[in-house]
Amino acid sequence: MPNSIIEHNKTKLDKVVWTANDQGAKIIVNRLPTDGDEGRYVASSIFDNQMQYQLRASEFAILYRTNAQSRAMEDALRKRGIKYRIYGGLSFYQRKEIKDVLAYLRLIINPSDEEALKRVINYPARGIGNTTIDKLVLAANQYNCTIFKVMEGIDKVPDINIGKSIQTKIQNFVNLIKSFQVSNQKLNAFQLTELVTKKTGLLSEFNKDKTPEGISRVENIEELLNGIRDFVEGQVEVDEATGSLSEFLEDVALATDLDKATDDQDRVALMTIHLAKGLEFPYVYIVGMEEDLFPSAMSMHSRDELEEERRLFYVALTRAEKQAYLTYTLSRYRWGKLIDAEPSRFIEEIDEQYLENLVPQQTYKYKPQIDIDIFGEVDKSKFRQQKPKNGTPPPSHKPTAHQLKKLRKIRPTNSSDDNVSSKSNPIVNQLEIGHKVVHQRFGIGEILNLEGTGQNKKAEIRFEQGGLKKLLLRFAKLEIHS
């Protein structure tokens, strides 16, 4: 099987890889609607395998092309209560650029958060140095108030010894935060975060750095926005939820608390494919198998670069000892916008006799909308449309509202019925107080109370990782936990 992949390279060492082991399992290929669904599928699959075969978490590995892809995997694993470890880097919410954005968001909700204030008051640089910050701290202690309160009345604080030009910069920063507080009254978490990353200059600051590390930081900011958009859309299931910034920060607080878990060695391994060289795991999930992601869009400039990507895929696939999974999405969020995705050419290069597709293959292929700039604009002149097969016309690059709605309803083959009405979704009528249930976003929980009837039926559920939630059952994707 590995030989059929590497044969597509012109530059290679001619050798035949073989094994004395028995015939192995076929590679499982699964297509998911979005990257959020991809993460939930992987977490559910690991959970099901653990339960069915009594496997340890350390027997599983999730491999991805870029570090930013860990976010969807981490979120999904946490909701399932599956322990994991990031190799060769930090957990998503512990990365500097993510902490910078979150600090601004925390400050908007709570101007008294002095840790957040000190982190962002001069980042990006706005001429408010450490000496000035020390003077603000002393004044706050002297007048028994918060630093932000001192900054609000900086021109009225006696003997603070801060020059007029610096006072103006402080007032500009205060006005910036207050403007975000006003916007917070009418925008959801995604809309507000998008505004913050632009108006603070954070995106421009990170985008100046063209090194691989700088590009990775921008990708992480993009993935944060994608995660927030996924969170906001998922809040429709929660009774009286609005997808507000405060709701998102509560969710993140839980995530960062779980990142401080004990040093248990029995954890799922998450890493980039580069770091996986030389390692092996019984069960390996290779995620994000899409054009412009793997192979990377930055590898399309020459044959040598593309062949290096193929060698990298070869490395990833040969990390699996017993079972390999390949996942790709129909659409992937890019800067919070749902963009069409195309299966990676590497999947097609594997001999079909080695594959087991969990969904029917499409009869056409099409290019995703690539070349999105830092503010989410699309360069439509660079679309490349491939010829249809068997006379099947390719879809338009821009899905209609109806198509997007339909795509969001698609679920993996092992998910519950997507019809939201209790009439066609019998599980709603089977639920009882005390039942253990599994939710795609919140994980495992116990039903504490049921109220209402028909379309208004609600369940109050305490989730092991997500806390107490009251869900509208006409929207909630629940399964009874065996």
C-alpha positions, -999 to 999 in steps of 0.1 A, spaced: 0 0 0 27 26 9 44 18 -24 13 29 -44 16 64 -29 53 70 -33 53 58 -69 38 91 -78 71 108 -70 96 113 -98 124 118 -74 126 87 -51 147 57 -41 134 26 -58 126 2 -30 96 -20 -21 84 -17 15 70 -50 28 59 -66 61 58 -101 75 27 -93 95 -7 -106 85 -29 -86 61 -39 -54 79 -72 -35 81 -82 -12 53 -76 26 56 -109 42 68 -117 74 49 -145 97 62 -159 129 48 -174 154 73 -193 186 68 -170 210 86 -138 211 106 -158 212 138 -176 180 128 -143 165 119 -130 170 154 -162 156 169 -160 125 147 -124 118 157 -132 122 194 -163 100 191 -143 73 171 -116 72 197 -142 70 225 -160 42 208 -129 23 201 -118 26 237 -151 14 250 -154 -15 225 -119 -28 227 -108 -16 262 -79 4 247 -57 30 264 -57 66 253 -19 63 246 -27 39 218 -42 67 197 -25 95 178 -40 125 158 -17 139 131 -22 172 113 -3 193 88 -4 226 108 -4 234 145 -36 255 142 -56 223 134 -52 211 170 -79 235 182 -109 215 168 -93 182 180 -86 196 215 -121 210 219 -137 178 209 -115 156 230 -121 177 261 -159 175 256 -156 137 255 -135 136 286 -105 121 267 -71 131 280 -45 142 254 -10 157 251 3 182 226 38 172 214 63 198 202 42 227 213 16 242 236 -21 235 240 -41 258 217 -53 282 244 -19 284 260 -2 299 229 9 335 232 -11 349 203 -43 332 216 -36 346 251 -32 380 237 -66 380 219 -83 364 250 -68 391 272 -85 418 252 -118 399 253 -115 394 291 -108 431 296 -139 440 276 -160 419 300 -141 429 331 -120 461 331 -108 452 366 -89 422 352 -54 436 359 -36 405 345 -53 410 311 -48 448 313 -10 445 318 -8 420 290 -23 442 263 -20 478 274 12 481 253 6 453 228 8 460 200 32 488 211 14 521 217 40 539 237 29 530 272 60 515 288 67 496 320 76 528 339 42 543 331 25 510 341 43 510 375 30 546 381 -5 535 373 -3 505 397 10 528 425 -18 553 419 -44 524 420 -30 512 453 -29 547 467 -65 555 458 -78 519 465 -93 514 430 -85 495 398 -58 504 373 -84 509 347 -103 534 369 -71 554 373 -66 554 335 -102 566 330 -94 598 350 -57 600 343 -59 638 336 -74 643 371 -50 622 392 -27 646 412 11 641 412 10 610 390 40 624 370 29 611 336 35 634 306 6 648 286 15 628 255 15 595 274 -18 605 291 -33 609 256 -22 574 247 -37 561 279 -70 578 272 -70 564 236 -66 529 250 -94 534 274 -116 547 246 -107 517 225 -118 493 253 -150 513 259 -159 512 222 -156 474 223 -179 473 254 -205 492 234 -201 468 204 -205 439 229 -241 449 235 -251 442 199 -225 417 185 -220 380 191 -187 366 203 -174 359 167 -183 393 154 -168 411 183 -136 391 183 -132 397 146 -136 435 153 -110 433 182 -83 415 162 -86 442 134 -90 474 154 -63 466 180 -38 460 153 -31 424 165 -36 409 130 -14 434 113 13 429 140 13 391 135 11 394 97 44 414 96 63 383 105 67 362 74 88 334 91 72 300 96 66 310 132 48 342 122 27 324 97 18 298 124 6 326 147 -17 341 120 -31 306 114 -38 302 151 -57 335 152 -77 323 122 -84 290 139 -95 309 171 -121 328 150 -132 296 134 -137 280 168 -157 310 180 -179 309 150 -185 271 156 -193 279 192 -218 307 183 -236 285 158 -238 257 184 -253 279 210 -287 277 192 -292 244 211 -289 260 245 -320 275 260 -317 314 263 -281 314 250 -271 342 226 -236 332 216 -223 363 235 -187 370 245 -193 362 281 -207 327 272 -177 320 251 -152 331 278 -170 308 303 -164 279 278 -127 289 274 -122 291 311 -133 255 315 -109 245 286 -79 263 301 -86 247 335 -85 212 319 -52 221 303 -37 221 338 -46 185 344 -22 160 361 8 146 343 -9 113 333 10 94 307 -21 77 293 -31 104 268 -40 106 231 -10 121 212 -16 152 191 12 164 169 22 177 135 32 151 109 68 164 110 71 154 146 57 119 140 87 107 122 101 76 138 71 71 161 44 45 158 9 41 173 -17 13 170 -44 38 158 -36 69 138 -60 96 126 -47 119 98 -70 149 97 -74 177 72 -68 157 41 -77 185 17 -61 203 -11 -43 235 0 -41 221 35 -24 187 28 -7 191 4 -1 226 17 -10 256 -5 26 267 0 39 236 -17 23 241 -51 51 262 -65 73 233 -77 72 196 -83 99 191 -56 78 208 -30 47 187 -39 68 155 -38 81 165 -3 44 168 8 38 133 -6 67 119 13 53 135 44 20 118 38 38 85 34 54 91 68 21 99 84 3 68 70 31 45 80 29 56 116 -2 33 121 4 -2 133 -32 -15 132 -56 11 118 -53 43 99 -81 69 95 -81 97 69 -106 125 73 -115 155 52 -143 181 51 -168 194 26 -163 229 39 -138 244 63 -140 277 81 -115 303 70 -115 335 90 -150 325 102 -164 320 67 -174 286 54 -153 278 23 -157 248 0 -130 222 4 -117 195 -20 -104 161 -10 -66 158 -11 -51 143 -42 -31 119 -19 -63 100 -11 -69 94 -48 -34 81 -52 -40 52 -28 -50 20 -45 -88 16 -39 -84 -19 -27 -68 -6 5 -96 20 12 -129 17 31 -150 48 25 -176 56 51 -195 79 27 -201 76 -11 -175 92 -32 -185 123 -52 -184 121 -90 -168 155 -94 -141 176 -78 -137 213 -75 -113 238 -61 -118 255 -28 -119 293 -25 -83 300 -16 -61 330 -13 -81 347 15 -63 377 28 -59 387 64 -93 403 65 -112 374 49 -115 388 13 -114 362 -15 -93 366 -46 -118 351 -70 -94 354 -100 -74 325 -87 -102 299 -87 -92 268 -106 -121 246 -117 -115 210 -128 -133 193 -156 -164 173 -145 -164 136 -148 -192 116 -164 -210 147 -175 -217 158 -139 -215 195 -136 -193 209 -108 -212 229 -82 -209 267 -80 -180 279 -58 -204 299 -37 -230 276 -20 -265 290 -17 -280 296 17 -301 265 13 -269 244 4 -251 258 35 -280 249 57 -281 214 42 -244 210 47 -245 219 83 -271 192 89 -249 164 76 -234 143 103 -210 113 105 -226 79 98 -227 71 136 -245 103 146 -281 107 157 -309 117 134 -306 153 123 -343 160 121 -350 184 150 -386 174 156 -394 149 183 -419 133 159 -392 121 135 -364 118 161 -377 91 185 -348 95 209 -364 127 222 -394 107 235 -371 80 249 -352 104 272 -358 101 309 -345 118 341 -313 99 351 -304 89 316 -267 92 306 -265 109 272 -237 120 248 -238 153 230 -216 162 201 -203 194 216 -206 190 254 -197 153 257 -212 129 283 -238 141 308 -268 131 330 -303 143 325 -314 161 357 -348 174 346 -372 174 316 -398 201 310 -422 212 282 -437 192 254 -433 189 216 -412 217 200 -407 234 234 -394 203 252 -361 210 272 -336 189 291 -315 201 320 -282 181 317 -251 182 338 -221 174 315 -189 160 329 -168 186 310 -193 212 299 -211 219 332 -249 224 336 -268 231 304 -305 235 295 -309 222 259 -337 227 235 -344 191 223 -356 202 189 -321 213 182 -299 192 204 -280 163 189 -281 138 217 -275 100 219 -283 78 248 -250 67 264 -247 29 266 
